[in-house]
Protein backbone atom coordinates (compact mmCIF):
# COMPACT_ATOMS: atom_id res chain seq x y z
CA UNK A 1 0.00 0.00 0.00
CA UNK A 2 1.25 3.46 -0.94
CA UNK A 3 -0.37 6.77 -0.06
CA UNK A 4 -0.46 9.47 -2.70
CA UNK A 5 -1.54 13.09 -2.98
CA UNK A 6 -1.77 15.88 -5.53
CA UNK A 7 -1.78 18.72 -3.00
CA UNK A 8 1.51 20.58 -2.64
CA UNK A 9 0.24 23.98 -1.48
CA UNK A 10 0.77 24.43 2.25
CA UNK A 11 -0.35 27.41 4.32
CA UNK A 12 2.16 27.57 7.17
CA UNK A 13 -0.20 29.64 9.32
CA UNK A 14 -2.48 26.59 9.33
CA UNK A 15 0.48 24.33 10.13
CA UNK A 16 1.30 26.56 13.13
CA UNK A 17 -2.31 26.24 14.32
CA UNK A 18 -2.09 22.44 14.00
CA UNK A 19 1.18 22.40 15.93
CA UNK A 20 -0.54 24.17 18.81
CA UNK A 21 -3.49 21.78 18.58
CA UNK A 22 -1.37 18.61 18.52
CA UNK A 23 1.39 19.74 20.91
CA UNK A 24 0.43 17.28 23.67
CA UNK A 25 -0.60 14.35 21.47
CA UNK A 26 1.36 11.20 20.82
CA UNK A 27 -0.28 10.39 17.48
CA UNK A 28 -2.77 11.49 14.83
CA UNK A 29 -4.79 9.54 12.28
CA UNK A 30 -5.36 10.87 8.79
CA UNK A 31 -8.08 9.79 6.33
CA UNK A 32 -7.29 7.94 3.10
CA UNK A 33 -9.44 6.43 0.35
CA UNK A 34 -8.70 3.46 -1.89
CA UNK A 35 -7.89 4.74 -5.39
CA UNK A 36 -8.79 1.40 -6.92
CA UNK A 37 -5.55 1.26 -8.91
CA UNK A 38 -1.93 0.21 -8.49
CA UNK A 39 1.33 1.94 -9.30
CA UNK A 40 3.91 0.58 -11.75
CA UNK A 41 5.36 -1.63 -8.98
CA UNK A 42 1.97 -3.19 -8.21
CA UNK A 43 1.39 -1.31 -4.94
CA UNK A 44 -2.25 -0.53 -4.12
CA UNK A 45 -2.70 3.23 -4.08
CA UNK A 46 -4.62 5.21 -1.48
CA UNK A 47 -5.27 8.95 -1.61
CA UNK A 48 -4.68 11.24 1.37
CA UNK A 49 -7.89 13.24 1.14
CA UNK A 50 -7.43 15.53 4.13
CA UNK A 51 -4.74 16.30 6.66
CA UNK A 52 -1.82 17.68 4.67
CA UNK A 53 -1.28 20.49 7.17
CA UNK A 54 -1.78 18.11 10.09
CA UNK A 55 0.82 15.73 8.63
CA UNK A 56 3.45 18.46 8.48
CA UNK A 57 2.62 19.60 12.02
CA UNK A 58 2.89 16.03 13.32
CA UNK A 59 6.22 15.55 11.55
CA UNK A 60 7.55 18.75 13.10
CA UNK A 61 6.38 17.60 16.53
CA UNK A 62 7.77 14.10 16.02
CA UNK A 63 4.44 12.40 16.74
CA UNK A 64 3.24 9.20 15.13
CA UNK A 65 1.07 9.42 12.01
CA UNK A 66 -1.30 6.63 11.11
CA UNK A 67 -3.84 6.36 8.33
CA UNK A 68 -7.42 5.12 8.32
CA UNK A 69 -9.41 4.19 5.25
CA UNK A 70 -12.67 6.13 5.10
CA UNK A 71 -15.62 5.83 2.70
CA UNK A 72 -14.95 7.10 -0.80
CA UNK A 73 -17.47 9.93 -1.11
CA UNK A 74 -16.47 10.52 -4.73
CA UNK A 75 -18.05 7.21 -5.79
CA UNK A 76 -15.26 6.83 -8.35
CA UNK A 77 -12.11 4.75 -8.76
CA UNK A 78 -9.08 4.69 -11.03
CA UNK A 79 -8.42 7.49 -13.47
CA UNK A 80 -11.87 8.99 -12.86
CA UNK A 81 -11.06 9.34 -9.16
CA UNK A 82 -7.61 10.78 -9.86
CA UNK A 83 -9.17 13.45 -12.06
CA UNK A 84 -11.95 14.28 -9.56
CA UNK A 85 -9.63 14.35 -6.53
CA UNK A 86 -6.81 16.30 -8.20
CA UNK A 87 -5.77 19.45 -6.31
CA UNK A 88 -2.74 21.43 -7.51
CA UNK A 89 0.19 19.22 -8.54
CA UNK A 90 1.17 15.96 -10.14
CA UNK A 91 0.46 12.89 -8.03
CA UNK A 92 3.29 12.07 -5.63
CA UNK A 93 4.01 9.57 -2.84
CA UNK A 94 3.26 11.15 0.53
CA UNK A 95 6.13 9.36 2.29
CA UNK A 96 8.87 10.39 -0.17
CA UNK A 97 7.55 13.26 -2.29
CA UNK A 98 8.55 11.34 -5.42
CA UNK A 99 6.22 11.36 -8.45
CA UNK A 100 3.93 8.34 -8.81
CA UNK A 101 4.22 8.21 -12.60
C-alpha positions in Angstrom: 0.0 0.0 0.0 1.3 3.5 -0.9 -0.4 6.8 -0.1 -0.5 9.5 -2.7 -1.5 13.1 -3.0 -1.8 15.9 -5.5 -1.8 18.7 -3.0 1.5 20.6 -2.6 0.2 24.0 -1.5 0.8 24.4 2.3 -0.3 27.4 4.3 2.2 27.6 7.2 -0.2 29.6 9.3 -2.5 26.6 9.3 0.5 24.3 10.1 1.3 26.6 13.1 -2.3 26.2 14.3 -2.1 22.4 14.0 1.2 22.4 15.9 -0.5 24.2 18.8 -3.5 21.8 18.6 -1.4 18.6 18.5 1.4 19.7 20.9 0.4 17.3 23.7 -0.6 14.4 21.5 1.4 11.2 20.8 -0.3 10.4 17.5 -2.8 11.5 14.8 -4.8 9.5 12.3 -5.4 10.9 8.8 -8.1 9.8 6.3 -7.3 7.9 3.1 -9.4 6.4 0.4 -8.7 3.5 -1.9 -7.9 4.7 -5.4 -8.8 1.4 -6.9 -5.5 1.3 -8.9 -1.9 0.2 -8.5 1.3 1.9 -9.3 3.9 0.6 -11.7 5.4 -1.6 -9.0 2.0 -3.2 -8.2 1.4 -1.3 -4.9 -2.3 -0.5 -4.1 -2.7 3.2 -4.1 -4.6 5.2 -1.5 -5.3 8.9 -1.6 -4.7 11.2 1.4 -7.9 13.2 1.1 -7.4 15.5 4.1 -4.7 16.3 6.7 -1.8 17.7 4.7 -1.3 20.5 7.2 -1.8 18.1 10.1 0.8 15.7 8.6 3.5 18.5 8.5 2.6 19.6 12.0 2.9 16.0 13.3 6.2 15.6 11.6 7.6 18.8 13.1 6.4 17.6 16.5 7.8 14.1 16.0 4.4 12.4 16.7 3.2 9.2 15.1 1.1 9.4 12.0 -1.3 6.6 11.1 -3.8 6.4 8.3 -7.4 5.1 8.3 -9.4 4.2 5.3 -12.7 6.1 5.1 -15.6 5.8 2.7 -15.0 7.1 -0.8 -17.5 9.9 -1.1 -16.5 10.5 -4.7 -18.0 7.2 -5.8 -15.3 6.8 -8.4 -12.1 4.7 -8.8 -9.1 4.7 -11.0 -8.4 7.5 -13.5 -11.9 9.0 -12.9 -11.1 9.3 -9.2 -7.6 10.8 -9.9 -9.2 13.4 -12.1 -11.9 14.3 -9.6 -9.6 14.4 -6.5 -6.8 16.3 -8.2 -5.8 19.4 -6.3 -2.7 21.4 -7.5 0.2 19.2 -8.5 1.2 16.0 -10.1 0.5 12.9 -8.0 3.3 12.1 -5.6 4.0 9.6 -2.8 3.3 11.1 0.5 6.1 9.4 2.3 8.9 10.4 -0.2 7.6 13.3 -2.3 8.6 11.3 -5.4 6.2 11.4 -8.4 3.9 8.3 -8.8 4.2 8.2 -12.6 
